[in-house]
C-alpha cells in the first residue's frame, strides 16, 4: 500500500493523523507540503481523489492569508483558486492522506481511516 500524507509538523491535527497511520502500521510517505509547489493539474487530481467539486473544499478558508488574497470573492474562478494554492501551499487544508486514487482530509484525524 502506497500512502502519502501532506504533513505540517507544526499542526496538531497533522501530527495526530501521522501517529494514527503509524499506529495502524502504515509507513506513509511524508510530504512537507508547505515546501512543495503544486501545479494546477496536481491540484485538480487531488480534488478528484478527495471527491470534491470546488477548490474551496480543500482550502483553509478561515486563514488570514485566504482573506488577504481576497479569495472569498464570489467571482474568482476555480483556476485562480488552484493557482493561489500553487503559489501559497499554506492555503491547502491539512493534513491530507492519499491512498491510490482516494484521498481524505484528516479533520478529524480518524476520517482518513475510511480510505485505508
C-alpha positions, 0 to 999 in steps of 0.5 A: 500500500502506497500512502502519502500524507501532506504533513505540517509538523507544526499542526496538531491535527497533522501530527495526530493523523501521522501517529494514527497511520503509524499506529495502524502500521502504515509507513506513509510517505511524508510530504512537507507540503508547505515546501512543495509547489503544486501545479494546477493539474496536481491540484485538480487530481487531488480534488478528484481523489478527495471527491470534491467539486470546488477548490474551496473544499480543500482550502483553509478558508478561515486563514488570514492569508485566504482573506488577504488574497481576497479569495472569498470573492464570489467571482474568482474562478476555480483556476485562480483558486488552484493557482493561489494554492500553487503559489501559497501551499499554506492555503491547502487544508491539512493534513491530507492522506492519499491512498491510490486514487482516494484521498481524505482530509484528516479533520478529524484525524480518524476520517482518513481511516475510511480510505485505508 
